């Protein structure tokens, strides 16, 4: 099958109003495809779902240990956070330890996703800074690697040693050469691969031995789900629902990955329409299928069988997984 497969259905009363479709792959650590929906060889940009790959040089280079980074720092290096005080507090101290400041970031300023943090800025008549960008943890990791290597300040450039190290790691774990890159929302290269390649990379992480860079990163994600995203976010909600046994990470335009260490398998999916609700429904459904997520857990129901309510809190419909995942 080369066309996108149905992912999620939107029902309004007795009417099927919309169908979201996409591509998904479940892979083992040998590279074998265990399950697939749509086209496994579709070329994709994994966006923020690749952050744990981009964080590999942070650990492998020795920069993380030289800087005395802990599991919270490693989780934030893989995060798309809400810029709550919990997130920016750790990242701010991380910068201070390196003798750097907000101006050293190359991600750009962004309004915090956390409502309390956003409102606090408004009340104080302050402007958001780069530390509030959802990728500032990843960029703190880049700055750490760059300080360790002694590279120039423009670490975001594709030909910079930091990004070259990210490319080398990306091609290693996906098992193939990239088709090229696009510039991500935080200004760094986002390398392309196939969906199969991305699932293979996640299975590689899942099977990595304790003490390896891969294991340290996914263990940090599983230990600190609140740092990987934040309250009300699907990554945090679903990792908590699985008691920290699985690492998951969303990416822009409807991407999602999962790392299942106990089964040594990886998952990658892309909603063809780029809709986050379709991707969240699909990843939750695949995790249920793999036995990693209880289908009756309240967080699972939130993303797989969620009521749709209007502004008067009247239930007008529902979001359901497509029969594809039955």
Buried (B, 14 or more C-beta within 10 A) or exposed (E): EEEBBBBBBBBEEEEEEBBBBBBBBBBBBEEEBBBBBBBBEBEBBBBBBBBBBBBBBBBBBEBBEEBEBEBBBBBBBBBBBBBBEBBBEBBBEBBEEBEBEBEBBBBBBBBBBBEEBBEEBEEEEEEBBBBBBBBBBBBBBBBBBBBBBEBEEEBBBEEBBBBBBBBEBBBEBBBBEBEEBEEBBBBBBBBBBBBBBBBBBBBBBBBBEEEBBBBBBBBBBBBBBBBBBBBEBBBBBBBEBBEBEBBBBBBBBBBBBBBBBEBBBBBBBBBBBBBBBBBBBBBBBBBBBBEBBBBEBEBBBBBBBBEBEEEEEEEEBBBBBBEBBE
